[in-house]
Every structure is written in structure tokens, then in C-alpha cells.
Amino acid sequence: MAFIMRADLINSGIWANEFGLDKVQSGVLFGAGIWPFAISIILFSLFIDRVGYKFAMLFSFVCYTIFGALALMAYGTVDAATPETLEVARSSAWLYLYWGSVILGLGNGTVEAFINPVVATLFKDEKSKWLNILHAGWPAGLVCGGILFIVLGNAIQADWRVLIAFMFAPALLYLFILLKAKFPVNERVAAGSSYRDMLGELGIVGALVAFTLIFFQLGQVIPNWPGWLTWALILISVGSFGAYCRKLGDPLLICLVAIMMPVAITELGTDGAISGLMAAPLKEMGWSPTLVLIYTSAIMMVLRFNAGPVIQKMTPLGLLMACSAVAIIGLYLLSFAHGLIFIFTAATIYGVAKSYFWPTMLGIVSEQTPRGGALTLNAIAGIGMLCVGIIGSPIIGYFQESSANVAIADQMPDVHESIVEARDFQLGGYSMAEYTAVSQSKINTLPDSQSKQATKIQEQATQSSLARIAIFPAVMLLSYIALFLFFKSRGGYRPKVIGEAH
């Protein structure tokens, strides 16, 4: 709920109007609530067994409280400003909102850092089933938050603090329920597996992937981050990690880490493009585009809550193979779908497919690397989220820009050169690649008829690029088939028990 409520305030333009944010600032503000999530879930897992799950729970609640306080301070700063002091007040409010969003992201990541291993420990005989049920809470929160945003529309427009107040209802309930709860000892700790064993499951290779993504992400979001600092921090972190654990990592886990990258891109990276595609016909009918999110999240919520029988019948790997195949079909259909019924049918097919990817992958990691405890379970989730922002979104963006560039060159060759520009993709303080992009500002300078034509071509090309994104579930399908054959050669898929021979 906290995630979607903040996203709604940004995407609806409510915060942009009140605080004078442009699209770049709004994008930075949105990202500030995401990247800390991915970093905190990995780093917190390194010591969560030592500080305790209750400490992590309290820390996350403090983060929610600080976010709420900073958001209210931002409101008060602008509300008390005079016309002469408004710009200064908005600059101060921007800092409150930015750091509040970063802290909220840390809190959200900490929740997942402790709740994943808690559920895996409580239900160690059916980890994939119960992790799916746990992660039904994510789309359930999106559904609740989305419905609240629609129902409270006028009240929010009048005073957006109403939405912040509603965010604290589940947060306070969460605190009340868990404050007196007795948390279980992690399966790894209870079995006497050492801290070094836990680090060894992730190993040097896994740590290299995780720390590389973490520091490249920081280099992307922190202004004036020098490129040499990225590599220095990676070298120090991975070197220290490797010197202590002295293991390369569990080979199966390394394979799962590699597979998690296209999984995350398929599940999270395509959401924006698909939501935009579905929102267009809804807007024409006068309906709220937020219904798209509610609809797709409701599908995911229902399927995850009822994942047990499906996993029992198909096994985790069988389910992931089937979902990968269906995702390919869904993305292909979406690439040329037109009309409300066709678009929603294709989106439903894709929504069903992607529902099981994330929690089932976590289930397999937990079942196959129990010695890794909280670290391996949470590291793969963090790696997936970081991969979306650092690798997935730029790749998907490149697919879209490339398709639009080619389409406009073919259909409007006389204006093509005047509306494209060379751009540079920066990552971690380094210039990674140059690409050609269609400039919306330059399109807007064209005569009205040409501007509308170019915009239409751009929209169609963006949609058609979804067929190219199907490469990711295709890679996943081949990977899951390979894993299926691997386990079949060893007598079939079964969870690993701490203490048994590798």
C-alpha cells in the first residue's frame, strides 16, 4: 500500500503540481523509493540473524514513521510559503520528499529481508507454496491502495495527506500484531550451520554479482559519482567477502542468480509498457487508468493465494516452465493487440504467466540452499530488483527507441533526421553506450499533422517492441528445461535438507 500510494501521488501529478516538479524530478522521486529497497534487502540479510527479526520489524516501522513525518513537513513547508518564498520552499520540500522516499524504500526492503526467511522457516516443508502465499500480499496491497486512490479521489485532490494517513492503518496493525510475536530461529541457525557456511552458499561469484549491481546503482543515482569509486568499492567488498568465506558459491545458486535476471525483467520491467497500452482504451472510455493496476494485481493476488495445489501437481520447475511458455505467448499477442477486449485478453494471459515467477524462484532458492539462510533467499530478490533498474529497463527502453526510430525512418523519412538525437547511456559513473532516440520535444515542434503522425507511429512501435521482449521468457524456458533435466538425472526435484551431502 505504501508503494502504490506514493506512486499514485507522483504519477497523478498531485505532487508535481504542488511542489513544482518536472518529469525528470518526478522520475527521480519515484526511483528513490525503489533502489533502496533492493540494496537494503541484500545488506540487511548479512546480519539479520544477529540483530534479530524483531529488530528488523521495528526498524521498518520507524522508516514508515519517518517517511510520513517528512511528507507532512514537505506539505507544511509549501503551505506556509508566500509567493516570494515559494520556490525556496519547494526546494526544501523536494529534499523532504526525496529522503523520505529513500527511507521508505529502506523500510520496505527490510520488511522483505525478515519476512522471507521467517516464512521459509515456519513452513520449511512447503516453502514454494507459502512464499507464493506471502507474496500475494504485494498485489493485495496494490489492489487496496489502488481502490483507495479511486474512491478517495476528490478528498485526495483537496488534501493528499489523507492518503498518507490511510497508509498508517496497516502499518500500525502490523506493529500491533508483530510487537508481541515470538519469531522463530532461522532454519540455518537452528541446524547449527555457521555464518561462514551461509556466506559460502552465495560465495565470491554471487557476491560479485550483488555488489557490482549495488555500486553501479549507487553510481547511477548519486550525482557526480566517479567511475573509479564504483570499481574500488566492488573490489574491496568482494575481496573482503571472499577472504572470509573462501568459496566460489553453490553452483546451482549461481545458475538461479543468472536466471533471476530475465525473470525480474519479464515480471517487473514490462509492467510500465503494458499498463500504458491497457490504459489508453480505458482513458478513451472515461475510466481511471489505475483500474489496469487493480485488474492485473487482482489476478496475481488470487493465483498466488491458491498456489499450493498448482505447485503440488506441477512441481516448482514444472510451473515455471509452463509460465515461461505462456508469457512468451502473452507478450507476442500484446505486441499487436488492438481493442479493449483483445488487449485485456492478452494482458490476462501474460498476467497469469508472470504471477508465479518471483515467489516460486524464491521457493526454489530456499529449498535448494537452506545453508544460505536469509542471505541467499534475499540476495536473489535484491539482485532481481537491481537488475530491472540497471539492465532491464535500459534494454527495454532501447528496444522501444530502436523500433520507433526504424518505423519513423521508414514512414516519415523527410522529417526523421530532424526529430532524432544521439544520446549517451550512463551507468555507475561510466559512459556505457550511445544510441539514437526519438525526441518528443522535437516532435512537438513539427506541424500539427506531422506531430500527430509521428506520435502515432511511436506508440505503435513501442507496442510492437513487446515481441522482442519475449526473448527473456524464452531464455527462462530453456533454462528451466535444463534444470528440470538436471534434477531428473538425480532422481527428480526435491528440497535439500541441511546436513545432507551436496
Phi, psi and omega in degrees: 000319180299320181296310186286328179295317178294319179297320179296319179296328179280308187290333180283346181089001181297311178291324180299318180291318184286323186253005176066040182272137171272180185294326179294313179297321178297320178295318178297319180295319178296315180295332181295340177268357185251307186298326177295330176304308185295322181289317183292327181294328178282308186294321180296328182293341180291334183225012185295328178293338181272321180275338177098150181291326181293322177299316180298320179297315179294321178300316181295321179294321176299322178297317178299318181296317180296317178302313180300317180296317181292323177297318179292325176295322178298317178299311183297323181297314181285323182297326182272356184284151172264166177306328181286330184255006187298316183295319177296318180297320180294325177296318178293319180296323178301317179296320177299314181292320182296306182290331173297320179292321177299315181293322176298318177299319176298318179296317179297320178294324179293324176303311182290330180297328179260330186282330177299306180292331177297312181293320178297329178282317181297324185237055188292346178269346180219058187296314183298318179299309187283334173289328173296317180295317177303313184282000167290340178295331179294302177295331177298319177294323177295319179297311181299314181295320179295318179295318178300319182297321179288313184296321183267019187313305183294320180296322180290320178299324180286321181202102185291351177296340176303319182293321178297321179297318180293331178298329184281348178298305177292330180294318178291322177297318178300316179295315183297317182292315190270343185299322181261003182286147175261114183278144180286157172282133182306145181308319180295314181295317181298327181277355178083012177287135189281166176298322178295323176299319180299312179296325181294331178296317175287315173069181183296320182294313179297320179295323179299315179297311184296310183290327177299314180294320181299310186283331173290325176295316178298321178295335180279330187256341181265122182299143175061029178287120182285141182300323182296331181293325178303308183290326179296315180292323177298314181298315181294314184293311181291322178298316179294317179300311182293323179296329180277313186275329176057037177220147179284336181118157178295124183303321180295320179296320179299320177297317180294324176299316180296320180290328183297335181295305176294333176299310182296320180295318180295316185282312188261325187291332183268353186302318183298315181294318182290320178298320178296320179296318181284331184289329184302307179293331177294319179298320180298330180270359179081018179261157180288130176299340178298339178299332177300311181296318180298316182296308182293325179290325179296321176301310181298318181300310182297315182294320181290322178297335182247031184285336187307303181299325181293315180293321180298322183280323188257344189071155181304316182290323177298320179295317181292325176296314181297317181295322179297317180296317180293324179297322177300314180297315182299314180294322179296315179296320180295335184292342178224013181291139177222149181088146187303313185294314181296315182298314182290329176295313179296319180293327177294317178300313179294320180298320177297317183297315188280349185300325188264350188303300191297302184293330179289324174298317177299321179298316180296317178300315181294323181286330185262344178228060182298333178293338181285347176051224182292331188294305184294322180297317183274330180298320182290329176292316178296319178299319179299314182293317178296323181296324179300311183288321188274320185249310188296307183299316176298322179295313179298318177299321178295317177304316182292313180295319180297316179296317180294319181298313180294317183296317179291323177297324180285317189264337180225060185298335183289336181246357187305309184297333184277349183241009175246158179210152178280135179229163185238127178269117181260139179212122176060032181086003181241148170277116188265319184197151173258147179211163179257128183237149173278124184270119179294324180296324178287325175300321182294340180274350179288160171306152189306315182295317179291322179299315179295320179295314180296320179297319179296316178299318180300315180296316180295320180293321177299319179293316183296336181292344177300331178295326179288329180293340179299348177299328182291309175295335176294317176298319178298316181301314179297322180294317180292325175297317179298317178295321178300315179294324178298310180292326179297323179292343180252018176098006178106164181287131171207146179298148179269143180252135179300129180110338180281159182291145177288000000 
